[in-house]
Amino acid sequence: MAEAKDYSALTLEELLAEEKKIKRNEITGAVVIGFLVGVMIFGVASNGFGIIYTVIPILLIGGIARHSGKQKQVLREIQTVIRAKEQ
């Protein structure tokens, strides 16, 4: 598991770069989830319910969603530190 960073020790520019990176990761996660939902819909429409078309995408979506929740928590922490440094 990744180490927790001390964001209060980073400069404002580094914090903004971290914030931008996390937001980019959120967008990528949303695109991947959308693709997996499309795979599920296509698979169910063409071949019915199968493990490849339903179970695997659901597991992947769950993993992405869990990671996204952790990233949102880190983003809130970064934004709090940014607001404190800007004042």
Helices and strands as residue ranges (DSSP letters): G 7-9, H 12-47, I 51-55, H 56-86
